[in-house]
């Protein structure tokens, strides 16, 4: 364990040092058949950009296992300016929020965390720019909301082997992200399927987020389980029925990456015989090869006709769409995918700061 990891390790990552909020007092969503005020704001955002960037970009693969040397991460010196351009592209395409990868499954952090050295501040990393902060500042500059992706699965962090210690590690890192980046509209957890749902202490994590940013909407990938097996994995949105159990309770909205909802997508899901309204957010790659990271050049974009169908299907029925466009190793968004995004915006009349047009669902 390195010197920075020792900070939260004192007293078992704070288990002894900090009084734990009683479960009965944890913040939870209110059972409802209608969206809350914060959910309604989220629904009205409708359309955002995912932007996968990190050590995988330079390792040349979609996933790495946490053993890649930090110095492999080698962005250009002007990566902050490049990040500004990512967000401007999203704004110009008519998007209303930007979902920033802060830590993927490999555990490498795109901000300088006090709780690990596997981050942009590592001594071996040449360009130590806080990419998360750069994106957050660009979102403020261009008037769109800022959201964060954080992988619950961490293939590098030693505390990961102990669910209780890792819970405190996550809370410490989430505190950094939610207090140093301004308003955060969403926290998007990934990778939780590698452990039973109970090991993630979702109720305490949710409470922690809401105490820092009450209007932040929270989700965990593969959000919904099956009747009789709430921890069932791979329950796709077209299989989901009203009253199916919430696998990771509490959550504010549903995801099942990278699948789309059906036309009659339900909204009511259950926990302990109570019903909760939960919209669905689709996440789709613009890449023709369905790649998330941009590590091997420009291999083209999906046809605009296909992206239009995705948009119509994903944003109908009070749901949301996030399209992923990554930068290459030079920090520049993949050109063919930017072109497709702009053509889609022009075709659908998606204009910055203007109301979304009324569109019929995809046929």
C-alpha positions in Angstrom: 0.0 0.0 0.0 1.4 3.4 -1.0 1.5 6.6 1.2 -1.6 8.0 -0.3 -3.6 4.8 0.2 -2.7 5.0 3.9 -4.8 8.1 4.4 -8.2 6.4 4.2 -6.8 3.1 5.6 -6.5 4.5 9.1 -9.2 2.9 11.3 -10.3 0.5 8.6 -11.1 3.1 6.0 -13.0 5.2 8.5 -15.2 2.4 9.9 -14.0 3.2 13.4 -13.1 6.9 13.0 -16.4 8.0 11.5 -19.8 7.3 12.9 -21.9 5.4 10.4 -25.3 6.8 9.6 -28.0 4.4 10.9 -29.7 2.5 8.1 -33.1 3.8 9.2 -31.9 7.3 8.5 -30.5 6.7 5.1 -31.8 8.8 2.3 -34.0 6.8 -0.1 -36.2 7.7 -3.0 -39.9 8.2 -2.3 -42.3 5.5 -3.7 -44.2 7.2 -6.6 -46.0 6.6 -9.9 -44.7 9.9 -11.2 -41.2 11.3 -11.7 -39.7 13.3 -8.8 -38.6 16.9 -9.6 -35.0 15.8 -10.1 -36.1 12.9 -12.3 -38.2 15.3 -14.4 -35.2 17.5 -14.9 -33.2 14.4 -16.0 -35.9 13.3 -18.4 -35.9 16.8 -20.0 -32.1 16.5 -20.5 -32.9 13.6 -22.8 -29.7 13.4 -24.8 -26.0 13.3 -23.8 -22.5 12.2 -24.8 -20.5 9.4 -23.4 -16.7 9.8 -24.0 -14.5 6.8 -23.1 -11.0 7.9 -22.5 -8.2 6.7 -20.2 -5.4 4.3 -19.8 -7.2 1.9 -22.2 -6.9 4.4 -25.0 -3.1 4.0 -24.8 -3.0 0.3 -23.9 -4.9 -0.4 -27.1 -7.8 -2.4 -25.7 -11.3 -1.9 -24.4 -10.6 -3.4 -20.9 -7.4 -3.7 -19.0 -6.8 -5.6 -15.7 -5.2 -3.0 -13.5 -1.7 -4.1 -14.1 -0.8 -1.7 -17.0 2.0 0.7 -15.9 0.8 4.2 -15.2 3.2 5.7 -17.7 1.3 3.9 -20.6 -1.2 6.7 -20.1 0.3 9.3 -22.4 -2.2 12.0 -23.5 -1.0 15.2 -25.3 0.1 18.1 -23.2 -3.0 20.1 -24.2 -5.5 17.4 -23.1 -7.4 20.1 -21.2 -8.0 22.0 -24.4 -8.9 18.7 -26.1 -11.5 18.0 -23.3 -13.0 21.4 -23.8 -13.5 20.5 -27.5 -15.2 17.3 -26.6 -17.8 19.2 -24.6 -18.2 21.9 -27.2 -18.9 19.1 -29.8 -21.6 17.7 -27.5 -23.2 21.1 -27.0 -23.1 21.9 -30.8 -24.7 18.5 -31.5 -27.7 19.4 -29.4 -26.7 17.3 -26.4 -27.6 18.5 -22.9 -25.2 16.6 -20.7 -21.7 14.9 -20.8 -21.0 11.6 -19.1 -17.3 11.6 -18.2 -15.3 8.3 -17.6 -13.6 9.0 -14.2 -12.4 5.4 -13.5 -12.9 2.3 -15.6 -12.6 -1.3 -14.5 -8.8 -1.0 -14.5 -9.0 1.4 -11.6 -6.9 4.2 -13.2 -8.4 7.5 -12.2 -8.5 10.5 -14.5 -8.3 12.9 -11.5 -5.6 13.0 -8.9 -7.0 11.1 -6.0 -5.7 11.1 -2.4 -6.6 7.5 -2.1 -4.6 5.8 -4.8 -1.5 6.4 -6.9 -3.0 4.7 -9.9 -4.1 8.0 -11.3 -3.0 11.0 -13.5 -0.9 12.3 -10.6 1.4 9.3 -10.5 5.1 10.3 -10.7 5.5 8.2 -13.9 2.7 10.0 -15.8 4.1 12.9 -17.9 0.9 14.8 -18.3 -0.9 15.2 -15.0 -3.9 17.2 -16.1 -7.1 16.5 -14.1 -9.3 15.5 -17.0 -12.4 15.2 -14.8 -12.0 18.8 -13.7 -11.3 19.9 -17.3 -14.5 18.3 -18.5 -16.5 19.7 -15.6 -15.2 23.2 -16.3 -16.0 22.8 -20.0 -19.6 21.7 -19.2 -20.0 24.9 -17.1 -18.5 27.0 -19.9 -20.9 25.5 -22.6 -24.0 25.3 -20.4 -24.5 21.6 -20.3 -24.8 19.2 -17.4 -21.9 17.2 -16.1 -22.2 13.5 -15.2 -19.7 10.9 -14.0 -19.1 7.3 -14.8 -17.3 5.3 -12.0 -16.6 1.6 -12.2 -17.5 -0.2 -9.0 -15.3 -3.1 -10.2 -11.7 -2.1 -9.6 -9.0 -4.5 -10.8 -6.2 -2.5 -9.3 -7.1 -1.3 -5.8 -6.0 -3.6 -2.9 -9.0 -2.7 -0.8 -11.3 -4.2 -3.4 -10.8 -7.7 -1.9 -12.7 -6.6 1.3 -16.2 -5.3 0.5 -16.4 -3.2 3.7 -13.0 -1.5 3.2 -13.7 -1.0 -0.5 -17.1 0.6 0.4 -15.2 3.2 2.4 -12.7 3.6 -0.4 -15.5 4.3 -2.9 -17.1 6.8 -0.6 -13.8 8.6 -0.2 -13.3 8.8 -4.0 -16.9 9.8 -4.6 -16.5 12.6 -2.0 -13.6 13.9 -4.2 -15.6 13.7 -7.4 -18.8 15.3 -5.9 -17.1 18.1 -4.0 -14.3 19.1 -6.5 -16.2 19.2 -9.8 -19.3 21.4 -9.2 -22.8 20.1 -9.8 -23.0 16.5 -10.9 -26.3 15.5 -12.6 -25.7 11.7 -12.6 -23.4 9.1 -11.0 -23.3 6.0 -13.3 -21.8 2.9 -11.6 -20.6 0.0 -13.8 -19.2 -3.4 -13.2 -21.2 -4.4 -10.2 -22.3 -7.7 -11.8 -19.0 -9.3 -10.7 -20.2 -9.5 -7.1 -23.6 -10.2 -5.4 -25.6 -7.0 -5.0 -25.4 -7.1 -1.2 -21.7 -6.7 -1.3 -21.9 -3.2 -2.8 -23.8 -1.6 0.1 -25.8 0.4 -2.3 -28.1 2.0 0.3 -25.2 3.5 2.1 -23.5 4.6 -1.2 -26.7 6.2 -2.4 -27.2 8.0 0.9 -23.6 9.3 0.7 -24.1 10.7 -2.8 -27.4 12.4 -1.9 -25.9 14.1 1.2 -23.3 15.6 -1.0 -25.5 16.4 -4.0 -29.2 15.9 -3.4 -30.4 16.3 -7.0 -27.7 13.9 -8.5 -29.4 10.9 -10.1 -27.8 7.6 -9.3 -27.8 4.3 -11.1 -26.0 0.9 -11.4 -25.6 -0.9 -14.7 -28.0 -3.9 -15.0 -30.3 -2.2 -12.5 -33.3 -4.6 -12.6 -33.5 -8.3 -11.5 -36.2 -10.9 -11.8 -39.2 -11.8 -9.6 -37.9 -14.4 -7.1 -34.3 -13.5 -8.0 -33.6 -9.9 -7.5 -29.9 -10.3 -8.2 -30.5 -12.0 -11.6 -28.1 -10.6 -14.2 -28.6 -9.7 -17.9 -32.3 -8.8 -17.6 -32.5 -6.7 -20.7 -34.9 -3.7 -21.0 -37.2 -5.5 -23.5 -37.7 -8.3 -20.9 -38.5 -6.0 -18.0 -42.0 -5.8 -16.7 -43.6 -3.5 -14.3 -43.0 -4.4 -10.6 -39.8 -6.4 -11.4 -37.4 -5.9 -8.4 -34.7 -3.3 -8.3 -31.4 -5.2 -8.2 -29.4 -2.4 -6.7 -31.7 -0.5 -4.4 -31.9 2.4 -4.3 -31.3 3.7 -7.8 -33.1 6.6 -9.6 -33.0 5.3 -13.2 -32.3 2.2 -15.1 -29.5 1.1 -17.5 -28.6 -2.1 -19.2 -25.7 -1.2 -21.4 -25.9 -1.2 -24.5 -29.5 -2.2 -25.1 -32.6 -0.1 -26.0 -36.0 -0.1 -24.4 -39.1 -1.4 -26.1 -41.9 1.0 -27.2 -44.1 0.2 -24.1 -41.2 0.4 -21.7 -42.5 0.2 -18.1 -41.6 2.7 -15.4 -42.7 1.1 -12.1 -40.2 -1.2 -10.3 -40.3 -2.6 -6.8 -38.4 -2.9 -3.6 -40.0 -4.4 -0.4 -43.5 -4.2 -2.0 -43.1 -0.5 -2.7 -43.2 0.9 -6.3 -40.8 3.4 -7.7 -40.8 5.4 -10.9 -37.6 4.8 -12.9 -36.8 6.1 -16.5 -34.4 4.2 -18.7 -31.1 5.6 -20.1 -29.7 4.0 -23.3 -26.0 4.0 -24.0 -25.0 3.3 -27.6 -21.7 3.6 -29.5 -21.5 5.7 -32.6 -18.6 3.4 -33.7 -19.4 1.1 -36.6 -17.4 -1.5 -34.7 -19.2 -0.9 -31.5 -16.0 0.2 -29.8 -16.1 2.3 -26.7 -12.5 3.5 -26.6 -10.7 5.1 -29.6 -7.4 3.3 -29.4 -6.8 2.2 -33.1 -7.8 5.0 -35.4 -10.9 6.0 -37.3 -12.9 2.9 -38.3 -16.1 4.8 -39.2 -19.5 5.5 -37.7 -22.9 3.9 -37.8 -25.1 5.2 -40.6 -27.1 8.3 -39.7 -30.3 6.5 -40.6 -29.5 3.9 -37.9 -28.6 6.6 -35.4 -31.9 8.4 -36.1 -33.8 5.2 -35.3 -31.8 4.7 -32.1 -32.6 8.3 -31.1 -36.3 8.0 -31.7 -36.6 4.7 -29.9 -34.3 5.6 -26.9 -35.8 9.0 -26.2 -39.5 8.1 -26.5 -41.7 7.5 -23.4 -39.7 9.7 -21.0 -36.4 7.9 -21.6 -32.9 9.1 -22.4 -30.1 8.5 -24.8 -26.3 8.7 -24.4 -24.2 8.3 -27.6 -20.5 7.4 -27.1 -17.8 9.1 -29.2 -14.2 8.6 -27.9 -11.0 10.5 -28.7 -8.0 8.8 -30.2 -4.6 8.8 -28.7 -4.2 12.4 -29.9 -7.1 13.5 -27.7 -9.2 14.4 -30.7 -12.7 12.9 -31.1 -13.0 10.3 -33.9 -13.7 12.5 -37.0 -16.2 10.2 -38.8 -18.2 9.8 -35.6 -18.3 13.6 -35.0 -19.5 14.0 -38.6 -22.3 11.5 -38.0 -23.3 13.2 -34.8 -23.6 16.6 -36.5 -25.6 15.1 -39.4 -27.9 13.5 -36.9 -28.4 16.8 -35.1 -29.1 18.7 -38.3 -31.6 16.0 -39.5 -33.5 16.1 -36.2 -33.2 19.8 -35.6 -31.3 19.4 -32.4 -30.2 22.9 -31.5 -28.2 24.0 -28.5 -30.4 25.6 -25.9 -33.6 25.0 -27.9 -36.5 22.7 -27.0 -36.2 19.2 -28.4 -38.5 18.7 -31.4 -41.6 16.4 -31.1 -40.6 13.2 -32.7 -42.5 10.0 -33.4 -40.9 6.8 -32.0 -38.9 4.6 -34.5 -41.1 2.4 -36.7 
